[in-house]
Amino acid sequence: MADPQQEPSGGGIFDSARKLSANLVRLLQTRIEIVSTEIEEERERLRHGLLLAILAGFCLGVATLLAVMFLVVLFWDTHRLVVIGVLFLLFAAAGIGCVQSLGAFARGRPRLFATTIDELAKDAERLRKSS
């Protein structure tokens, strides 16, 4: 005759708790992996953007200096002050435009950890439905 204290072979509360714990650990591991991937992607995107910005800034700076020197020397005898004033206004306007573009770029970037937050919201919804 079977002992009434023994649990049935189908499991029991401890087996269910162990399975639930294992599922929670796997769920947490997946979410941590997603966060890690998002951090890495954001780091690479920023590194690439910074490298391009530095290179573009250097090249455009040298080109600008050469162009200004060329125009000032070209008009040295006739309109050097007018040329310097016009070039100042052009560069000031371009600088303001760049600052505005940089602001738009910063506001338009994707939200950090967006995928992780979405997945956690889905998990919470599934848990609410299963309750």
Phi and psi in radians as a Rosetta constraint file:
Dihedral C 1 N 2 CA 2 C 2 CIRCULARHARMONIC -1.355 0.35
Dihedral N 2 CA 2 C 2 N 3 CIRCULARHARMONIC 2.538 0.35
Dihedral C 2 N 3 CA 3 C 3 CIRCULARHARMONIC -1.305 0.35
Dihedral N 3 CA 3 C 3 N 4 CIRCULARHARMONIC 2.213 0.35
Dihedral C 3 N 4 CA 4 C 4 CIRCULARHARMONIC -1.185 0.35
Dihedral N 4 CA 4 C 4 N 5 CIRCULARHARMONIC -0.311 0.35
Dihedral C 4 N 5 CA 5 C 5 CIRCULARHARMONIC -1.348 0.35
Dihedral N 5 CA 5 C 5 N 6 CIRCULARHARMONIC -0.384 0.35
Dihedral C 5 N 6 CA 6 C 6 CIRCULARHARMONIC -1.279 0.35
Dihedral N 6 CA 6 C 6 N 7 CIRCULARHARMONIC 2.523 0.35
Dihedral C 6 N 7 CA 7 C 7 CIRCULARHARMONIC -1.405 0.35
Dihedral N 7 CA 7 C 7 N 8 CIRCULARHARMONIC 2.665 0.35
Dihedral C 7 N 8 CA 8 C 8 CIRCULARHARMONIC -1.106 0.35
Dihedral N 8 CA 8 C 8 N 9 CIRCULARHARMONIC 2.760 0.35
Dihedral C 8 N 9 CA 9 C 9 CIRCULARHARMONIC -1.162 0.35
Dihedral N 9 CA 9 C 9 N 10 CIRCULARHARMONIC -0.263 0.35
Dihedral C 9 N 10 CA 10 C 10 CIRCULARHARMONIC -1.306 0.35
Dihedral N 10 CA 10 C 10 N 11 CIRCULARHARMONIC -0.091 0.35
Dihedral C 10 N 11 CA 11 C 11 CIRCULARHARMONIC 2.125 0.35
Dihedral N 11 CA 11 C 11 N 12 CIRCULARHARMONIC -2.525 0.35
Dihedral C 11 N 12 CA 12 C 12 CIRCULARHARMONIC 2.898 0.35
Dihedral N 12 CA 12 C 12 N 13 CIRCULARHARMONIC -2.904 0.35
Dihedral C 12 N 13 CA 13 C 13 CIRCULARHARMONIC -1.175 0.35
Dihedral N 13 CA 13 C 13 N 14 CIRCULARHARMONIC -0.650 0.35
Dihedral C 13 N 14 CA 14 C 14 CIRCULARHARMONIC -1.222 0.35
Dihedral N 14 CA 14 C 14 N 15 CIRCULARHARMONIC -0.660 0.35
Dihedral C 14 N 15 CA 15 C 15 CIRCULARHARMONIC -1.152 0.35
Dihedral N 15 CA 15 C 15 N 16 CIRCULARHARMONIC -0.731 0.35
Dihedral C 15 N 16 CA 16 C 16 CIRCULARHARMONIC -1.130 0.35
Dihedral N 16 CA 16 C 16 N 17 CIRCULARHARMONIC -0.712 0.35
Dihedral C 16 N 17 CA 17 C 17 CIRCULARHARMONIC -1.128 0.35
Dihedral N 17 CA 17 C 17 N 18 CIRCULARHARMONIC -0.687 0.35
Dihedral C 17 N 18 CA 18 C 18 CIRCULARHARMONIC -1.137 0.35
Dihedral N 18 CA 18 C 18 N 19 CIRCULARHARMONIC -0.745 0.35
Dihedral C 18 N 19 CA 19 C 19 CIRCULARHARMONIC -1.142 0.35
Dihedral N 19 CA 19 C 19 N 20 CIRCULARHARMONIC -0.717 0.35
Dihedral C 19 N 20 CA 20 C 20 CIRCULARHARMONIC -1.093 0.35
Dihedral N 20 CA 20 C 20 N 21 CIRCULARHARMONIC -0.746 0.35
Dihedral C 20 N 21 CA 21 C 21 CIRCULARHARMONIC -1.090 0.35
Dihedral N 21 CA 21 C 21 N 22 CIRCULARHARMONIC -0.753 0.35
Dihedral C 21 N 22 CA 22 C 22 CIRCULARHARMONIC -1.096 0.35
Dihedral N 22 CA 22 C 22 N 23 CIRCULARHARMONIC -0.726 0.35
Dihedral C 22 N 23 CA 23 C 23 CIRCULARHARMONIC -1.131 0.35
Dihedral N 23 CA 23 C 23 N 24 CIRCULARHARMONIC -0.710 0.35
Dihedral C 23 N 24 CA 24 C 24 CIRCULARHARMONIC -1.132 0.35
Dihedral N 24 CA 24 C 24 N 25 CIRCULARHARMONIC -0.684 0.35
Dihedral C 24 N 25 CA 25 C 25 CIRCULARHARMONIC -1.135 0.35
Dihedral N 25 CA 25 C 25 N 26 CIRCULARHARMONIC -0.765 0.35
Dihedral C 25 N 26 CA 26 C 26 CIRCULARHARMONIC -1.097 0.35
Dihedral N 26 CA 26 C 26 N 27 CIRCULARHARMONIC -0.717 0.35
Dihedral C 26 N 27 CA 27 C 27 CIRCULARHARMONIC -1.082 0.35
Dihedral N 27 CA 27 C 27 N 28 CIRCULARHARMONIC -0.797 0.35
Dihedral C 27 N 28 CA 28 C 28 CIRCULARHARMONIC -1.129 0.35
Dihedral N 28 CA 28 C 28 N 29 CIRCULARHARMONIC -0.707 0.35
Dihedral C 28 N 29 CA 29 C 29 CIRCULARHARMONIC -1.074 0.35
Dihedral N 29 CA 29 C 29 N 30 CIRCULARHARMONIC -0.761 0.35
Dihedral C 29 N 30 CA 30 C 30 CIRCULARHARMONIC -1.074 0.35
Dihedral N 30 CA 30 C 30 N 31 CIRCULARHARMONIC -0.764 0.35
Dihedral C 30 N 31 CA 31 C 31 CIRCULARHARMONIC -1.154 0.35
Dihedral N 31 CA 31 C 31 N 32 CIRCULARHARMONIC -0.664 0.35
Dihedral C 31 N 32 CA 32 C 32 CIRCULARHARMONIC -1.160 0.35
Dihedral N 32 CA 32 C 32 N 33 CIRCULARHARMONIC -0.683 0.35
Dihedral C 32 N 33 CA 33 C 33 CIRCULARHARMONIC -1.106 0.35
Dihedral N 33 CA 33 C 33 N 34 CIRCULARHARMONIC -0.688 0.35
Dihedral C 33 N 34 CA 34 C 34 CIRCULARHARMONIC -1.121 0.35
Dihedral N 34 CA 34 C 34 N 35 CIRCULARHARMONIC -0.777 0.35
Dihedral C 34 N 35 CA 35 C 35 CIRCULARHARMONIC -1.061 0.35
Dihedral N 35 CA 35 C 35 N 36 CIRCULARHARMONIC -0.771 0.35
Dihedral C 35 N 36 CA 36 C 36 CIRCULARHARMONIC -1.065 0.35
Dihedral N 36 CA 36 C 36 N 37 CIRCULARHARMONIC -0.749 0.35
Dihedral C 36 N 37 CA 37 C 37 CIRCULARHARMONIC -1.122 0.35
Dihedral N 37 CA 37 C 37 N 38 CIRCULARHARMONIC -0.740 0.35
Dihedral C 37 N 38 CA 38 C 38 CIRCULARHARMONIC -1.132 0.35
Dihedral N 38 CA 38 C 38 N 39 CIRCULARHARMONIC -0.685 0.35
Dihedral C 38 N 39 CA 39 C 39 CIRCULARHARMONIC -1.098 0.35
Dihedral N 39 CA 39 C 39 N 40 CIRCULARHARMONIC -0.782 0.35
Dihedral C 39 N 40 CA 40 C 40 CIRCULARHARMONIC -1.104 0.35
Dihedral N 40 CA 40 C 40 N 41 CIRCULARHARMONIC -0.755 0.35
Dihedral C 40 N 41 CA 41 C 41 CIRCULARHARMONIC -1.097 0.35
Dihedral N 41 CA 41 C 41 N 42 CIRCULARHARMONIC -0.736 0.35
Dihedral C 41 N 42 CA 42 C 42 CIRCULARHARMONIC -1.166 0.35
Dihedral N 42 CA 42 C 42 N 43 CIRCULARHARMONIC -0.691 0.35
Dihedral C 42 N 43 CA 43 C 43 CIRCULARHARMONIC -1.100 0.35
Dihedral N 43 CA 43 C 43 N 44 CIRCULARHARMONIC -0.768 0.35
Dihedral C 43 N 44 CA 44 C 44 CIRCULARHARMONIC -1.154 0.35
Dihedral N 44 CA 44 C 44 N 45 CIRCULARHARMONIC -0.696 0.35
Dihedral C 44 N 45 CA 45 C 45 CIRCULARHARMONIC -1.103 0.35
Dihedral N 45 CA 45 C 45 N 46 CIRCULARHARMONIC -0.770 0.35
Dihedral C 45 N 46 CA 46 C 46 CIRCULARHARMONIC -1.156 0.35
Dihedral N 46 CA 46 C 46 N 47 CIRCULARHARMONIC -0.716 0.35
Dihedral C 46 N 47 CA 47 C 47 CIRCULARHARMONIC -1.096 0.35
Dihedral N 47 CA 47 C 47 N 48 CIRCULARHARMONIC -0.769 0.35
Dihedral C 47 N 48 CA 48 C 48 CIRCULARHARMONIC -1.118 0.35
Dihedral N 48 CA 48 C 48 N 49 CIRCULARHARMONIC -0.800 0.35
Dihedral C 48 N 49 CA 49 C 49 CIRCULARHARMONIC -1.103 0.35
Dihedral N 49 CA 49 C 49 N 50 CIRCULARHARMONIC -0.709 0.35
Dihedral C 49 N 50 CA 50 C 50 CIRCULARHARMONIC -1.147 0.35
Dihedral N 50 CA 50 C 50 N 51 CIRCULARHARMONIC -0.741 0.35
Dihedral C 50 N 51 CA 51 C 51 CIRCULARHARMONIC -1.077 0.35
Dihedral N 51 CA 51 C 51 N 52 CIRCULARHARMONIC -0.794 0.35
Dihedral C 51 N 52 CA 52 C 52 CIRCULARHARMONIC -1.113 0.35
Dihedral N 52 CA 52 C 52 N 53 CIRCULARHARMONIC -0.701 0.35
Dihedral C 52 N 53 CA 53 C 53 CIRCULARHARMONIC -1.126 0.35
Dihedral N 53 CA 53 C 53 N 54 CIRCULARHARMONIC -0.726 0.35
Dihedral C 53 N 54 CA 54 C 54 CIRCULARHARMONIC -1.134 0.35
Dihedral N 54 CA 54 C 54 N 55 CIRCULARHARMONIC -0.809 0.35
Dihedral C 54 N 55 CA 55 C 55 CIRCULARHARMONIC -1.110 0.35
Dihedral N 55 CA 55 C 55 N 56 CIRCULARHARMONIC -0.781 0.35
Dihedral C 55 N 56 CA 56 C 56 CIRCULARHARMONIC -1.122 0.35
Dihedral N 56 CA 56 C 56 N 57 CIRCULARHARMONIC -0.718 0.35
Dihedral C 56 N 57 CA 57 C 57 CIRCULARHARMONIC -1.072 0.35
Dihedral N 57 CA 57 C 57 N 58 CIRCULARHARMONIC -0.757 0.35
Dihedral C 57 N 58 CA 58 C 58 CIRCULARHARMONIC -1.101 0.35
Dihedral N 58 CA 58 C 58 N 59 CIRCULARHARMONIC -0.892 0.35
Dihedral C 58 N 59 CA 59 C 59 CIRCULARHARMONIC -1.096 0.35
Dihedral N 59 CA 59 C 59 N 60 CIRCULARHARMONIC -0.779 0.35
Dihedral C 59 N 60 CA 60 C 60 CIRCULARHARMONIC -1.188 0.35
Dihedral N 60 CA 60 C 60 N 61 CIRCULARHARMONIC -0.588 0.35
Dihedral C 60 N 61 CA 61 C 61 CIRCULARHARMONIC -1.118 0.35
Dihedral N 61 CA 61 C 61 N 62 CIRCULARHARMONIC -0.805 0.35
Dihedral C 61 N 62 CA 62 C 62 CIRCULARHARMONIC -1.124 0.35
Dihedral N 62 CA 62 C 62 N 63 CIRCULARHARMONIC -0.774 0.35
Dihedral C 62 N 63 CA 63 C 63 CIRCULARHARMONIC -1.086 0.35
Dihedral N 63 CA 63 C 63 N 64 CIRCULARHARMONIC -0.696 0.35
Dihedral C 63 N 64 CA 64 C 64 CIRCULARHARMONIC -1.128 0.35
Dihedral N 64 CA 64 C 64 N 65 CIRCULARHARMONIC -0.819 0.35
Dihedral C 64 N 65 CA 65 C 65 CIRCULARHARMONIC -1.037 0.35
Dihedral N 65 CA 65 C 65 N 66 CIRCULARHARMONIC -0.755 0.35
Dihedral C 65 N 66 CA 66 C 66 CIRCULARHARMONIC -1.149 0.35
Dihedral N 66 CA 66 C 66 N 67 CIRCULARHARMONIC -0.694 0.35
Dihedral C 66 N 67 CA 67 C 67 CIRCULARHARMONIC -1.160 0.35
Dihedral N 67 CA 67 C 67 N 68 CIRCULARHARMONIC -0.734 0.35
Dihedral C 67 N 68 CA 68 C 68 CIRCULARHARMONIC -1.116 0.35
Dihedral N 68 CA 68 C 68 N 69 CIRCULARHARMONIC -0.800 0.35
Dihedral C 68 N 69 CA 69 C 69 CIRCULARHARMONIC -1.032 0.35
Dihedral N 69 CA 69 C 69 N 70 CIRCULARHARMONIC -0.760 0.35
Dihedral C 69 N 70 CA 70 C 70 CIRCULARHARMONIC -1.043 0.35
Dihedral N 70 CA 70 C 70 N 71 CIRCULARHARMONIC -0.848 0.35
Dihedral C 70 N 71 CA 71 C 71 CIRCULARHARMONIC -1.175 0.35
Dihedral N 71 CA 71 C 71 N 72 CIRCULARHARMONIC -0.691 0.35
Dihedral C 71 N 72 CA 72 C 72 CIRCULARHARMONIC -1.141 0.35
Dihedral N 72 CA 72 C 72 N 73 CIRCULARHARMONIC -0.757 0.35
Dihedral C 72 N 73 CA 73 C 73 CIRCULARHARMONIC -1.164 0.35
Dihedral N 73 CA 73 C 73 N 74 CIRCULARHARMONIC -0.671 0.35
Dihedral C 73 N 74 CA 74 C 74 CIRCULARHARMONIC -1.082 0.35
Dihedral N 74 CA 74 C 74 N 75 CIRCULARHARMONIC -0.706 0.35
Dihedral C 74 N 75 CA 75 C 75 CIRCULARHARMONIC -1.837 0.35
Dihedral N 75 CA 75 C 75 N 76 CIRCULARHARMONIC 0.410 0.35
Dihedral C 75 N 76 CA 76 C 76 CIRCULARHARMONIC -1.022 0.35
Dihedral N 76 CA 76 C 76 N 77 CIRCULARHARMONIC -0.758 0.35
Dihedral C 76 N 77 CA 77 C 77 CIRCULARHARMONIC -1.403 0.35
Dihedral N 77 CA 77 C 77 N 78 CIRCULARHARMONIC -0.377 0.35
Dihedral C 77 N 78 CA 78 C 78 CIRCULARHARMONIC -1.964 0.35
Dihedral N 78 CA 78 C 78 N 79 CIRCULARHARMONIC -1.008 0.35
Dihedral C 78 N 79 CA 79 C 79 CIRCULARHARMONIC -2.314 0.35
Dihedral N 79 CA 79 C 79 N 80 CIRCULARHARMONIC 0.765 0.35
Dihedral C 79 N 80 CA 80 C 80 CIRCULARHARMONIC -1.089 0.35
Dihedral N 80 CA 80 C 80 N 81 CIRCULARHARMONIC -0.678 0.35
Dihedral C 80 N 81 CA 81 C 81 CIRCULARHARMONIC -1.213 0.35
Dihedral N 81 CA 81 C 81 N 82 CIRCULARHARMONIC -0.641 0.35
Dihedral C 81 N 82 CA 82 C 82 CIRCULARHARMONIC -1.134 0.35
Dihedral N 82 CA 82 C 82 N 83 CIRCULARHARMONIC -0.765 0.35
Dihedral C 82 N 83 CA 83 C 83 CIRCULARHARMONIC -1.094 0.35
Dihedral N 83 CA 83 C 83 N 84 CIRCULARHARMONIC -0.773 0.35
Dihedral C 83 N 84 CA 84 C 84 CIRCULARHARMONIC -1.112 0.35
Dihedral N 84 CA 84 C 84 N 85 CIRCULARHARMONIC -0.737 0.35
Dihedral C 84 N 85 CA 85 C 85 CIRCULARHARMONIC -1.110 0.35
Dihedral N 85 CA 85 C 85 N 86 CIRCULARHARMONIC -0.783 0.35
Dihedral C 85 N 86 CA 86 C 86 CIRCULARHARMONIC -1.124 0.35
Dihedral N 86 CA 86 C 86 N 87 CIRCULARHARMONIC -0.750 0.35
Dihedral C 86 N 87 CA 87 C 87 CIRCULARHARMONIC -1.124 0.35
Dihedral N 87 CA 87 C 87 N 88 CIRCULARHARMONIC -0.662 0.35
Dihedral C 87 N 88 CA 88 C 88 CIRCULARHARMONIC -1.036 0.35
Dihedral N 88 CA 88 C 88 N 89 CIRCULARHARMONIC -0.834 0.35
Dihedral C 88 N 89 CA 89 C 89 CIRCULARHARMONIC -1.088 0.35
Dihedral N 89 CA 89 C 89 N 90 CIRCULARHARMONIC -0.715 0.35
Dihedral C 89 N 90 CA 90 C 90 CIRCULARHARMONIC -1.096 0.35
Dihedral N 90 CA 90 C 90 N 91 CIRCULARHARMONIC -0.785 0.35
Dihedral C 90 N 91 CA 91 C 91 CIRCULARHARMONIC -1.225 0.35
Dihedral N 91 CA 91 C 91 N 92 CIRCULARHARMONIC -0.617 0.35
Dihedral C 91 N 92 CA 92 C 92 CIRCULARHARMONIC -1.114 0.35
Dihedral N 92 CA 92 C 92 N 93 CIRCULARHARMONIC -0.764 0.35
Dihedral C 92 N 93 CA 93 C 93 CIRCULARHARMONIC -1.116 0.35
Dihedral N 93 CA 93 C 93 N 94 CIRCULARHARMONIC -0.722 0.35
Dihedral C 93 N 94 CA 94 C 94 CIRCULARHARMONIC -1.136 0.35
Dihedral N 94 CA 94 C 94 N 95 CIRCULARHARMONIC -0.696 0.35
Dihedral C 94 N 95 CA 95 C 95 CIRCULARHARMONIC -1.109 0.35
Dihedral N 95 CA 95 C 95 N 96 CIRCULARHARMONIC -0.742 0.35
Dihedral C 95 N 96 CA 96 C 96 CIRCULARHARMONIC -1.115 0.35
Dihedral N 96 CA 96 C 96 N 97 CIRCULARHARMONIC -0.716 0.35
Dihedral C 96 N 97 CA 97 C 97 CIRCULARHARMONIC -1.082 0.35
Dihedral N 97 CA 97 C 97 N 98 CIRCULARHARMONIC -0.697 0.35
Dihedral C 97 N 98 CA 98 C 98 CIRCULARHARMONIC -1.146 0.35
Dihedral N 98 CA 98 C 98 N 99 CIRCULARHARMONIC -0.709 0.35
Dihedral C 98 N 99 CA 99 C 99 CIRCULARHARMONIC -1.098 0.35
Dihedral N 99 CA 99 C 99 N 100 CIRCULARHARMONIC -0.717 0.35
Dihedral C 99 N 100 CA 100 C 100 CIRCULARHARMONIC -1.152 0.35
Dihedral N 100 CA 100 C 100 N 101 CIRCULARHARMONIC -0.696 0.35
Dihedral C 100 N 101 CA 101 C 101 CIRCULARHARMONIC -1.138 0.35
Dihedral N 101 CA 101 C 101 N 102 CIRCULARHARMONIC -0.680 0.35
Dihedral C 101 N 102 CA 102 C 102 CIRCULARHARMONIC -1.104 0.35
Dihedral N 102 CA 102 C 102 N 103 CIRCULARHARMONIC -0.696 0.35
Dihedral C 102 N 103 CA 103 C 103 CIRCULARHARMONIC -1.098 0.35
Dihedral N 103 CA 103 C 103 N 104 CIRCULARHARMONIC -0.744 0.35
Dihedral C 103 N 104 CA 104 C 104 CIRCULARHARMONIC -1.131 0.35
Dihedral N 104 CA 104 C 104 N 105 CIRCULARHARMONIC -0.664 0.35
Dihedral C 104 N 105 CA 105 C 105 CIRCULARHARMONIC -1.110 0.35
Dihedral N 105 CA 105 C 105 N 106 CIRCULARHARMONIC -0.763 0.35
Dihedral C 105 N 106 CA 106 C 106 CIRCULARHARMONIC -1.155 0.35
Dihedral N 106 CA 106 C 106 N 107 CIRCULARHARMONIC -0.654 0.35
Dihedral C 106 N 107 CA 107 C 107 CIRCULARHARMONIC -1.292 0.35
Dihedral N 107 CA 107 C 107 N 108 CIRCULARHARMONIC -0.447 0.35
Dihedral C 107 N 108 CA 108 C 108 CIRCULARHARMONIC -1.564 0.35
Dihedral N 108 CA 108 C 108 N 109 CIRCULARHARMONIC -0.031 0.35
Dihedral C 108 N 109 CA 109 C 109 CIRCULARHARMONIC -1.202 0.35
Dihedral N 109 CA 109 C 109 N 110 CIRCULARHARMONIC 2.670 0.35
Dihedral C 109 N 110 CA 110 C 110 CIRCULARHARMONIC -1.151 0.35
Dihedral N 110 CA 110 C 110 N 111 CIRCULARHARMONIC 2.627 0.35
Dihedral C 110 N 111 CA 111 C 111 CIRCULARHARMONIC -1.168 0.35
Dihedral N 111 CA 111 C 111 N 112 CIRCULARHARMONIC 2.336 0.35
Dihedral C 111 N 112 CA 112 C 112 CIRCULARHARMONIC -1.180 0.35
Dihedral N 112 CA 112 C 112 N 113 CIRCULARHARMONIC 2.344 0.35
Dihedral C 112 N 113 CA 113 C 113 CIRCULARHARMONIC 1.133 0.35
Dihedral N 113 CA 113 C 113 N 114 CIRCULARHARMONIC 0.491 0.35
Dihedral C 113 N 114 CA 114 C 114 CIRCULARHARMONIC -1.063 0.35
Dihedral N 114 CA 114 C 114 N 115 CIRCULARHARMONIC -0.757 0.35
Dihedral C 114 N 115 CA 115 C 115 CIRCULARHARMONIC -1.132 0.35
Dihedral N 115 CA 115 C 115 N 116 CIRCULARHARMONIC -0.738 0.35
Dihedral C 115 N 116 CA 116 C 116 CIRCULARHARMONIC -1.100 0.35
Dihedral N 116 CA 116 C 116 N 117 CIRCULARHARMONIC -0.788 0.35
Dihedral C 116 N 117 CA 117 C 117 CIRCULARHARMONIC -1.089 0.35
Dihedral N 117 CA 117 C 117 N 118 CIRCULARHARMONIC -0.725 0.35
Dihedral C 117 N 118 CA 118 C 118 CIRCULARHARMONIC -1.102 0.35
Dihedral N 118 CA 118 C 118 N 119 CIRCULARHARMONIC -0.759 0.35
Dihedral C 118 N 119 CA 119 C 119 CIRCULARHARMONIC -1.144 0.35
Dihedral N 119 CA 119 C 119 N 120 CIRCULARHARMONIC -0.698 0.35
Dihedral C 119 N 120 CA 120 C 120 CIRCULARHARMONIC -1.150 0.35
Dihedral N 120 CA 120 C 120 N 121 CIRCULARHARMONIC -0.635 0.35
Dihedral C 120 N 121 CA 121 C 121 CIRCULARHARMONIC -1.129 0.35
Dihedral N 121 CA 121 C 121 N 122 CIRCULARHARMONIC -0.704 0.35
Dihedral C 121 N 122 CA 122 C 122 CIRCULARHARMONIC -1.113 0.35
Dihedral N 122 CA 122 C 122 N 123 CIRCULARHARMONIC -0.728 0.35
Dihedral C 122 N 123 CA 123 C 123 CIRCULARHARMONIC -1.064 0.35
Dihedral N 123 CA 123 C 123 N 124 CIRCULARHARMONIC -0.770 0.35
Dihedral C 123 N 124 CA 124 C 124 CIRCULARHARMONIC -1.098 0.35
Dihedral N 124 CA 124 C 124 N 125 CIRCULARHARMONIC -0.701 0.35
Dihedral C 124 N 125 CA 125 C 125 CIRCULARHARMONIC -1.133 0.35
Dihedral N 125 CA 125 C 125 N 126 CIRCULARHARMONIC -0.735 0.35
Dihedral C 125 N 126 CA 126 C 126 CIRCULARHARMONIC -1.089 0.35
Dihedral N 126 CA 126 C 126 N 127 CIRCULARHARMONIC -0.711 0.35
Dihedral C 126 N 127 CA 127 C 127 CIRCULARHARMONIC -1.150 0.35
Dihedral N 127 CA 127 C 127 N 128 CIRCULARHARMONIC -0.657 0.35
Dihedral C 127 N 128 CA 128 C 128 CIRCULARHARMONIC -1.125 0.35
Dihedral N 128 CA 128 C 128 N 129 CIRCULARHARMONIC -0.700 0.35
Dihedral C 128 N 129 CA 129 C 129 CIRCULARHARMONIC -1.216 0.35
Dihedral N 129 CA 129 C 129 N 130 CIRCULARHARMONIC -0.600 0.35
Dihedral C 129 N 130 CA 130 C 130 CIRCULARHARMONIC -1.391 0.35
Dihedral N 130 CA 130 C 130 N 131 CIRCULARHARMONIC -0.255 0.35
